[in-house]
Amino acid sequence: MVSTQDREVVVPGAVYGVQEDSRSTVRQLQVAVPLLSGDRTAVFVLTTEDIDRWDDHLQVVIAILGSLSLSEPADAPDPGSDVGPAGTGAPNSAPPGFDTPFG
């Protein structure tokens, strides 16, 4: 699914330290890509006020979407295995060198 929309939004003047609010037109693109599992969707969203360069922004989105793979990698671990990130052997563990509350 692909959806685009132009919307006029009110920008509170207090954000910029001025008295009066202003209005701005923003354009948004949403692309929903179903995942291989069939029960989830990845949503990519671009929102910008820079409508004059919209075609340039679209080229970036096209490049990102073109980098997606819609097939399983040949060396993917079994989804039921306990191999965590970076092959650490434990689910939800951080790669070596990263200190997190989970690993």
N, C-alpha and C positions, 0 to 999 in steps of 0.2 A: 504494500500500500504506500502511495506517495501522496502527500498533502501539502499545499502551500497556502499561505494566508498573509495578507497585508492587514495590519492593525494600527490604529492611532492610539497611542498611550499617553497618559498624563505623567509628566516628570515633575515631582514635587520640587518647588524652588529651594526648599530647605536642604535638599541633597547637594546643591551647588552654592548654598549660602546666599541666595537671593530671595526677594519677597514673592515674586510671581512664579506660578507654575508655568511650565511650557508643555507643548505637545510635540510628539515625535512619531513618525511612521516607522514601524519595524516590519520586516518581512521574515516569515518563518517557513522553514521546510522541515517536514517530518517524513522519514522513511522507516517503515516497519519491515523487518526481515525475519521470517520464521526460522527458528533454529531446528537443527536436525532432529532433536528429540520430539518435535511436533507439539510440545506442550508449553513452549516459551517463545517469546519474540524479542529480538533486539531492536531498539528504537534509536535512530540517529536523528538528532535535532540540530538545526542551524538557525539562529536568530540574529539578525543584524539590522542596524539603522543604515548601513552603507549600501543602499539599494542601487546606487550608480555603478557599483562594482559587483552586482549580483552574479553576473556570468563568471567572474573570477572565483567567487565563493563556490559556485556550482562545480567548477573544475576540481576544487579541493574535495568536495563531497563525493564526486564521481571517482576520484582516485582512491579515497578511503573505501568506498563501497566495492570498487574493483579489486581491492586487496583481500576481500573476504573469500573464504573457501566454503563451499557448500557441500563438501564431502569430508569424511573422517580422514585424518592424517594416517598414513600407513603405519607409523610407529606409535600410535596413540595407546596409552595404557587402558586396560579393561576398566570401564566405569565403576565396576564393583570392587576393584582392587583398593588396597590401602596405600597406594603410592601417592604421596602428597606433592606439592609444588617443588620444582627443581629436583625431583627424584630423591627427596629426603627420606622416603620410606614411611612417613607418618602423615595422616590427613591434617590439613590446616596448619602445617608447620612452616615456619619461615625459611627461606633459602639461607645457606650458610652466610654469616656476616650480618644478618639483619636481626635486630633485637626487637621482638614484639611481645605483647602479652599472650599471644597464642602459641608461640614456639619456644 
